[in-house]
Amino acid sequence: MKSIRFRLFVAALAVMLGGAIAKSQTADTTAAPPSTHSQAWGMRGHMMGLPLKQLDLTDTQRAQMKAVMQKERATTKPLMQQMQQMHQQLKQYEEGTYDEAKVQALVSQQAQTLVQLKVQETRIHNEVYQLLTSDQQAKLKEIEADRAARMQQHTQSAAPAAPEQ
């Protein structure tokens, strides 16, 4: 049972990551308005999940973070492409003839790629974190703690009540 849950978890992560990749691939083909931020910056000033806009970054810090993202793009882009290719291959098994052994091999390979992506992401977050002042680091920890508390509260309120017996 644990094996099935793990497979479902990995598959769900792969689908989410594949969707993000597909969306980013589509966005790359259209002309984007000029921006002072790197492509890793998302809506509301978040960069790879970090709420940097709320930290009042200096222009120097922004430039340093952009440089980090540009440097790391060479290693993350191929991994993202691998994830997208594996997602497309899995999609073929969803819509065509199902081969459990091949699907399991693909999901296993996808899990390894996801591990590599998470290692990259953690290293990038560390590099960005080191660029922050101690006050900004403290504020970031506070923001992340608030976010975690909201997620915990949301998870608890969304959990279905246990059936009575």
N, C-alpha and C positions, 0 to 999 in steps of 0.2 A: 504494500500500500504506500509506503514511504517513497518507493521508487516512482510510482505513478504520480504522486504529488510533486516530486522533484521535476519530473518530465513536464508536467503541466505548468509548473512555475517557470521553468526555462523556456518553454514554448510561449508562454504569455509575455515574458520579458523580450523574447525574440520578436514577437509580433509588435509590441510597443516600440521597440528599437527600430524594427523594419519600417513601421509607419513614420517614425521621426526621420529616418533616412530618406524615405520616399518623399516626404514633405520638403525636406531640405534640398533634395535633388531637383524638385519642381521649382522651388524658389530660386535656385541658382540659375535657371534658364531664363528667367525674366530679369529685366534691368532693375536693379535695386537703386533707390535714391542714395545719393552720397551720404556717408555717415562717418562720424569720427570714431566709431566703435568697430572692433573686429567682428567677423561673422559669428564668433562665439557668443556675442552679446545678444541676448534675447529681449523679449518684451519686459518692460518695467525695469530695465537695467540689470537683469540677471545674467550672469555669465556662468554657463555650465552649472546652473543651480545655485550660484552664489548671489545674494542680493546686494550687489556692489553699489548700486545707485544710492542706497540708503546710508552708505558709509562716507559720503562726501569726499570722494577721491580727488587727488590733485591731478593736474594735467600730466605731470611726470609719472605718477602711478598708473594712469590710464595708458600712457605710452609703453610703460614697462610691461603691463599686462597684455597689451596687444602684441608686443614682441614675443612674450611667452607663448601665446596662442599661435602665432605664425610659425614659431620654431617647432611646436608640438604637432602642428597640422600634418607634417610629413609622415609622422608615425601613426596618427589616429585615422587619417583618411583611408589608407588601405584596409584597416580593420573594419571601418564602417562599410566599405565596399564589400568586404567578405560577408559581413552580416546581411547586407542587402541581397547578395547572390544566394546565400543559404536560405534566406526567407523566400525568395522566388522559387528555389528548388523544392522547399517544403510545400509551397502553394500548389505545385504540380501534383503532389501526392494527395492533397486535400481534394482537388478537383478531378483527378484521374485515378489510375489504378494505385491502390494502397499497397505499399511494401514496408512492413513494420521494421525489418532489419535495416533497410536503407534510411528510413525516417529516424530510427534510433541513432544510426551513425551520424546523420546530419545534425541532429539535435545535440549529440555529444560534441561534435566539432564546433557547433554554434556556442555551446557552453564554454568551451576553451577560449574562443574568440571573445566572448563576453567577459571572461576573467581578465584577458589582456586589456580590454577596453577599460574595465574598472580600475586596473592597476595604473593605466595611463591617466585616467581622470583623477585618481587620488594624488598622483605625482603633480599634475597641473594645479590642483587645488592647493597643494602644499606650496608650490612655487608662488602662487598668487597670494596665499596667506602670509608668506614671508615678506611680501612687498607692503603689507599693511603696517601702520603704526600700532603701538600697543593699545591705544584707545580704540582704534578701528577694529582690532582683533577682539577686544572685549565686547564692543557693540555687535560684532558679527556673531559671537557666541550667544549673546542675549537674543538676537533675532532668530538664530537657529533653535535655541531652546524654546522660544515662543512658538515657532513653527512645529516643532516636535510635539509640544503640549497640545496644540490645535489638532494635529493629526491623530494623536492618541485619543483625544476627546471625540473626534469624528469617528474613529474606528469603533470606539465603545458605544457610541449612540447608534451606529449603523449595524451593529451586531444583532442578529435576530435573537429573540428570547428563546431560552431552552424550552423544548416541549415538556409539558407536564405529563407524568405517567401515573 
